[in-house]
Amino acid sequence: MTQIKDAVYGVSFTGGEPLLFPELLGEAIKTTNEIMGPDVELDLATCGIGLERFLNLQASDLLYSIHISRHLVNDDANRELMGAATPDVTELNSMIRNMREPGRVVLNCVLHRDGVHTSEGMAEYLEMAAEIGVTNTAFIGLIKANSFCLEQYIDPEELHPEKGARFRVWNHFHDHSYCNCSSGDYKASAGYVRYYYRIRGAAAAPYARQLVYTEDNKLLAGFGGEVLFN
């Protein structure tokens, strides 16, 4: 980290599930902040298990953003999909309302055919986000990595949020066969919610926009990318 800190914009703590070990995660966050400095943005990706316990640790204030993975609107269905007792909307609402900076929370949703896969489904999800006090969301498409992903993959041409009266699209980028991305906001009953979606294409980009350090001590050129160091 000392060697690369001047070239790094941000560091993400992901998993697995990092909040299975909240105190250890807190130590890792504080150590990273001490080495990399305050200008490097730190963020966390979690399904929400143990979130309330973690928010009571001082290290949580060092995070630029907290991304909570929630792929279905219904609490029970989301827990079944995640295979864990993730917090329900009431619990999330209570935690977010009590945060010093609730705007740091982002809801992440993986687009898939058995879940959110249409602009109408996105609208329902964004209504739920607004009700629990979340103002930032991200919809992420599957990478065509295995048979499940191939079966559940959503083509970006199937999503047309710009046709919905409550959607406003700010930017739309289509980088040939590499990525289809869009951002904007949605006028929910409980207020405006910003959204972003990214669906990766079939081709692999000839460059790496991020480095991934895995639990088995490998450094990858992005998730699922080429092994740079082993």
C-alpha positions as MATLAB code, in Angstrom:
seq = 'MTQIKDAVYGVSFTGGEPLLFPELLGEAIKTTNEIMGPDVELDLATCGIGLERFLNLQASDLLYSIHISRHLVNDDANRELMGAATPDVTELNSMIRNMREPGRVVLNCVLHRDGVHTSEGMAEYLEMAAEIGVTNTAFIGLIKANSFCLEQYIDPEELHPEKGARFRVWNHFHDHSYCNCSSGDYKASAGYVRYYYRIRGAAAAPYARQLVYTEDNKLLAGFGGEVLFN';
ca = [
       0.000    0.000    0.000;
       2.889    2.351    0.736;
       4.291    1.812   -2.760;
       1.042    2.418   -4.660;
      -0.728    5.002   -2.489;
       0.106    7.943   -4.773;
      -1.564    6.200   -7.725;
      -4.698    4.969   -5.924;
      -8.038    6.769   -5.887;
      -9.898    4.421   -3.536;
      -9.860    1.120   -1.652;
     -12.858   -1.225   -1.341;
     -13.385   -3.747    1.453;
     -15.458   -6.575    0.050;
     -15.793  -10.343    0.337;
     -17.206  -12.826    1.071;
     -18.811  -10.933    3.900;
     -16.434   -8.565    5.707;
     -18.917   -7.771    8.488;
     -18.674  -11.325    9.823;
     -15.573   -9.872   11.524;
     -16.486   -6.240   12.362;
     -13.617   -5.567   14.792;
     -11.013   -7.020   12.420;
     -12.534   -5.025    9.571;
     -12.303   -1.896   11.720;
      -8.581   -2.524   12.255;
      -8.041   -3.016    8.515;
      -9.868    0.228    7.720;
      -7.875    2.239   10.279;
      -4.571    0.755    9.096;
      -5.385    1.501    5.460;
      -6.351    5.067    6.328;
      -3.097    5.582    8.253;
      -0.963    4.290    5.368;
      -2.853    5.645    2.357;
      -3.858    8.985    3.858;
      -7.200   10.816    4.106;
      -7.464   11.627    0.390;
      -7.944    7.975   -0.612;
     -11.639    7.046   -0.512;
     -12.470    3.910    1.471;
     -15.699    2.015    0.906;
     -17.340   -1.171    2.156;
     -19.479   -3.770    0.362;
     -21.708   -5.839    2.646;
     -25.015   -7.703    2.704;
     -25.772   -5.874    5.965;
     -25.179   -8.629    8.517;
     -23.631   -7.060   11.622;
     -23.974   -3.554   10.181;
     -25.425   -2.015   13.340;
     -22.560   -3.420   15.419;
     -20.016   -2.097   12.947;
     -21.573    1.388   12.850;
     -20.806    1.699   16.560;
     -17.071    1.418   15.822;
     -15.134    4.632   15.170;
     -13.603    3.099   12.052;
     -16.983    3.279   10.308;
     -16.653    7.079   10.163;
     -13.560    6.695    7.943;
     -15.623    5.168    5.126;
     -16.577    7.315    2.171;
     -19.468    4.986    1.308;
     -21.178    1.822    2.554;
     -22.629   -0.373   -0.203;
     -25.360   -2.729    0.998;
     -26.107   -5.629   -1.343;
     -29.856   -6.141   -1.629;
     -31.079   -7.843   -4.794;
     -34.832   -8.184   -4.145;
     -37.445   -5.846   -2.688;
     -39.162   -8.444   -0.486;
     -37.326   -9.099    2.808;
     -37.920  -12.854    2.966;
     -37.064  -13.403   -0.701;
     -33.879  -11.365   -0.358;
     -32.802  -13.365    2.709;
     -33.426  -16.630    0.887;
     -31.378  -15.434   -2.074;
     -28.522  -14.200    0.133;
     -28.629  -17.315    2.327;
     -28.380  -15.212    5.492;
     -30.477  -13.178    7.932;
     -29.929   -9.831    6.233;
     -31.576   -6.762    7.830;
     -35.146   -6.041    6.772;
     -36.343   -2.645    5.535;
     -37.406   -1.560    9.037;
     -33.971   -2.362   10.470;
     -32.213   -0.640    7.583;
     -34.393    2.422    7.989;
     -33.563    2.650   11.707;
     -29.804    2.285   11.135;
     -29.705    4.777    8.271;
     -31.783    7.394   10.076;
     -29.424    7.217   13.069;
     -26.249    7.610   11.000;
     -24.367   10.890   11.170;
     -24.072   10.899    7.367;
     -26.871    8.697    5.951;
     -26.008    9.833    2.407;
     -22.985    7.502    2.479;
     -25.237    4.436    2.157;
     -25.721    2.956   -1.314;
     -28.035    0.045   -2.133;
     -26.501   -2.345   -4.686;
     -28.769   -4.587   -6.745;
     -27.618   -7.279   -9.176;
     -29.911   -7.351  -12.210;
     -31.099  -10.875  -13.000;
     -34.143  -12.537  -14.564;
     -35.496  -13.948  -11.303;
     -35.198  -10.529   -9.669;
     -35.046   -6.946  -10.932;
     -34.886   -7.161  -14.727;
     -37.120   -4.379  -16.109;
     -37.423   -0.620  -15.707;
     -40.665   -1.288  -13.803;
     -38.730   -3.514  -11.413;
     -36.122   -0.784  -11.026;
     -38.904    1.670  -10.149;
     -40.264   -0.655   -7.437;
     -36.758   -1.059   -6.016;
     -36.162    2.710   -6.012;
     -39.477    3.292   -4.200;
     -38.264    0.866   -1.507;
     -34.903    2.661   -1.303;
     -36.567    6.032   -0.803;
     -38.818    4.684    1.940;
     -35.844    3.516    4.023;
     -33.903    6.749    3.543;
     -31.417    5.728    0.844;
     -30.695    8.355   -1.803;
     -28.072    6.469   -3.865;
     -28.486    3.126   -5.642;
     -26.569    1.015   -8.144;
     -27.867   -1.697  -10.477;
     -25.136   -4.053  -11.671;
     -25.451   -6.553  -14.513;
     -24.064  -10.076  -14.368;
     -20.768  -11.048  -15.975;
     -21.223  -13.993  -18.361;
     -18.959  -16.201  -16.256;
     -20.970  -19.458  -15.896;
     -24.254  -21.140  -16.813;
     -26.224  -19.353  -14.074;
     -25.016  -15.946  -15.244;
     -25.801  -16.807  -18.856;
     -29.353  -17.855  -17.927;
     -29.941  -14.802  -15.730;
     -28.147  -12.190  -17.868;
     -30.106   -9.042  -18.733;
     -29.337   -7.372  -22.037;
     -29.063   -3.576  -21.608;
     -31.345   -3.143  -24.610;
     -34.162   -4.559  -22.459;
     -33.903   -1.679  -19.967;
     -35.490    1.617  -20.934;
     -35.789    3.760  -17.769;
     -35.801    6.897  -19.912;
     -39.324    5.963  -21.035;
     -40.688    6.090  -17.475;
     -42.281    9.371  -16.408;
     -40.544    9.300  -13.016;
     -37.077    8.556  -14.411;
     -34.609   11.203  -15.499;
     -31.462   10.057  -17.305;
     -28.409   12.286  -16.882;
     -25.766   10.321  -18.765;
     -25.633    7.235  -20.921;
     -22.441    5.577  -22.128;
     -22.106    2.552  -24.363;
     -18.457    1.562  -24.705;
     -18.947   -0.752  -27.687;
     -19.050   -4.364  -26.441;
     -17.360   -3.674  -23.109;
     -19.934   -1.859  -20.981;
     -23.325   -0.144  -21.045;
     -23.727    2.444  -18.279;
     -26.366    5.000  -17.359;
     -27.034    7.361  -14.463;
     -29.890    9.577  -13.386;
     -32.539    9.955  -10.716;
     -36.043    8.712   -9.950;
     -38.916   10.671   -8.411;
     -40.191    8.277   -5.739;
     -43.172    8.913   -3.491;
     -40.785    9.561   -0.582;
     -38.338   11.749   -2.520;
     -35.689   11.640   -5.234;
     -33.273    8.708   -5.474;
     -30.153    8.749   -7.636;
     -29.396    5.590   -9.587;
     -26.617    4.167  -11.699;
     -26.557    0.977  -13.720;
     -23.738   -0.907  -15.375;
     -24.056   -3.966  -17.573;
     -20.838   -5.480  -18.785;
     -20.584   -6.706  -22.352;
     -19.169  -10.001  -23.549;
     -15.744   -8.659  -24.462;
     -12.906   -8.150  -21.997;
     -11.455   -4.649  -22.021;
      -7.734   -4.458  -22.883;
      -7.020   -2.501  -19.700;
      -7.688   -2.724  -15.939;
      -9.526    0.032  -14.113;
      -9.029   -1.594  -10.726;
      -6.818   -4.109   -8.982;
      -8.321   -6.896   -6.849;
      -6.351   -8.477   -4.019;
      -7.842  -11.887   -3.190;
      -7.867  -13.928    0.002;
      -5.437  -16.437   -1.547;
      -2.819  -13.697   -2.051;
      -3.304  -13.004   -5.737;
      -3.469   -9.614   -7.412;
      -5.933   -9.548  -10.312;
      -6.574   -7.047  -13.092;
     -10.190   -6.544  -12.029;
     -12.681   -9.165  -10.820;
     -12.078  -12.341  -12.769;
      -9.224  -10.726  -14.633;
      -5.679  -11.780  -15.406;
      -3.470  -12.748  -12.460;
      -0.770  -10.060  -12.203;
       1.033  -11.383   -9.140;
       0.680  -14.755   -7.405;
];
